[in-house]
């Protein structure tokens, strides 16, 4: 079973214990939390892919249960008559009758819910990573486009600072010190610009390598039985 978080809402300790003990026998058992019907905090928290409510037995009305997070899938377990009442009040709940093998069915449904939730999480993470890459790509392109202008400005700045420092014309001490500071800072900026050039070269080499490897990977994939 895909790891995840399941909340059991029940006032029946035997029901909770049997579910938890059986679930823990499953491979990659999910994280299970139990709460009473009167709980209001734990049930409303996000991150619980599935909520199990029960057992609903001989109910004339559905017991008041804590508000669950809208992203959680709720499955009610109980007898057929009580579940019909639950259906009328909670049309979006999954209903599972306590017949032979009901627990195995519950585990199967939970597995599908957790797998779907995990797939949706991966899709969101991939989309966020793709968005971040696009943002960095736009930023990197802007920096690379600005690099020639930066190089020209720094060359002029360094050249003029060198001319002032090397000239024999008398300058106030504090003025000459300011020019030295400008010269030093310009050198540091130049180093940063040179690093941008190195990054661009690495990116181009990586792209060429990927383009060369892509046909080989396609050929290897097509040759597999």
N, C-alpha and C positions, 0 to 999 in steps of 0.2 A: 504494500500500500504506500502511496506517495505521502511523505511526511506533511503534516499540517496541524491545524488546531481545531479541536472539536469541543463544544460545550454541551454538557448534559444538564438539562433543567428538570429536576425531579425532587419530590419529597419522599420517594420510596428508596430507602437505602439499599435494599436487596436488588432492586432494578439497576441502580448505579453500580453497585459492586460487581454484579454479573457482567454488565457491559464492559466495565473497565478491565476486569480480569480476562475476559475473552478477547478484547481488543489488543491487549498487551501480548497475546500469543501470535498476533499477526506480524509478518515481517515488515520492518520500517513502520512500526505503529505510530500513529499520530500523537501529538500532545493532547491530553484529555483533561478538561477542567469540569468540575461539577458545581452546580449552584442550585439553591432551593428555589421554589416558585416565587418566594418573596424577595429574591435578590433583584437589585435594580442597577448595580454598577457593572458587574462583570459581563452581563449579557449584552449591554449596549456598546461594548468596546469593539473596535474594528480588529481584523486579524483572525477572527473565528470563521473559518470557511463553512462550517456546518454546525447547526444547533439541533440537538435531539431533545424532544419534549415528551414526557410520559412517565409512567404508563397512564393513559386515559382509559379508565374502566368505569362502566356504569355511571356515566356522567349525564346529568340533565342539562348542564351547560359547561362550556370549556373553562377550566380554572384560569384565573388571571395569571398570566406569565409575564416575566420581565420583557421590556421592549428590547428587541434584538437589533443588531446593526443591519441596515438595508442590504448590504452586500452578502450577508450570511444566508445560506440555504437552511430552511427549517424543516425538520422531519418529525411528525408526531407519530407515536407508537401507542396502540391501544386496541380496544375491541371495536367491532365494526359500527355499532350504534354510536359510540362516543366519537368515532372519527367522522361520522356523517354530520354530527353537530359541529365538530371542528371545521369541516369543509365549508359550512355555511358562514362561519365567522372569519375564517382565514383561507380565502380561496387560493392563495399562493403557497400554502404549505404542502409538502409531500406527506402522504398518509400511508402508514404501514400497519396492517392488521397483525395482531399477535397470533399467528398460526405457526404450524411446524416450519422451522427453518427461517423464521422472520429475522433472526439475528444475522444469519448469513446474507440475507437480502440487504439488510441495513449496511453491513460492511461493504457489500458490492456497490451500493449507491454512494456511500461515503467515499469509496475509492475513486469513483467517477467524478464526484464533486471536487475532491482534492486535486485530481489530475487536471481538471479544467481550470481550477484556480491557479495551479502552478503554471500552466500554459499561458494563462492571461498575464500572470506576473512576469514571466519571461518575455512576453510580447511587449509589455509596457517598458521593461528595462531595456530591451533592444531598441525600442522607439526613442527612449530618452538618450541612450548612448548615440544613436544615429543623429539625433538633434544636436547633441553636444559636439559631435564630430563636424557637423555642418557649420555650427557656430565658430568652432576653432578654425575650420577651413576658410570661412569668410574673413576672420581676423588675421589669419596667416597670409592670405592673399593681399589684404589691405597693407600689411606690414611690408610684404615683398614688393608691392607696387610703389610703396613710399620709399623704399631703400635707395634707389638712384638719387632722389632728391636729397635724402639724408647724407649720402656719401658726398655729394657736391657741396652741401652746406658745411659738413665737417672738414672737408679738404680746404675750403676757403678759410674757415675759422682757424684751423691749425696753421695754415700758411701765414696768415696775418699775425697770429700770435708769435710764430717763430721770427718773423721779420722784426717785430717790436722788440723781442727779447735779445735778438742778435745785433740790433742797431746800436751804434755808439751814442745815440742821442740821450742826453740826460733825462731821466724820469724820476718822479718822486718814488721813494721806496715803497709806499703803500700801493701805488699804481702798478709798479712792476710786479708786486706780489699778487695783485688781482689778475694780471695777465698770465702769470704762472698757473694760478688756480684754473683759469679758463682753459689754458693749454692742457692741464692734467685731466679735467673733466671731459674735454673733447676727445682725448685719447681713450678714455673709458667708454664713451659713447661709440667710438669707432670699433672698439673690441666687440661691443654688443651687435653692431651692424655686421661685423665679420661672422659672428655666430649665426646670425640669420642666414647668411650665405651658405654656411656649412649645413644648416638644417635643410635648406632648399636642395642642396646637392644630395643629401641623404634621402630625402623624399623622392627625388627623381630616380635614384638608384633602386629604391624599394619598389617603385612603380614599374620600372623596367624588369626587375626580377620577377614580380608578380605576373607581368604580361608574358614573360618567357616560360614560367612554370605552368600557367593556365592550360595551354594546349597539351602539355605532357600529362597533367592530371586528368583532362578529359579523355585522352587516349587510354590512360591506365584504367579509368572507370569503364570505358566502353569495351575493354578487352576482358573484363571480369565476367565469369559465367553467370 
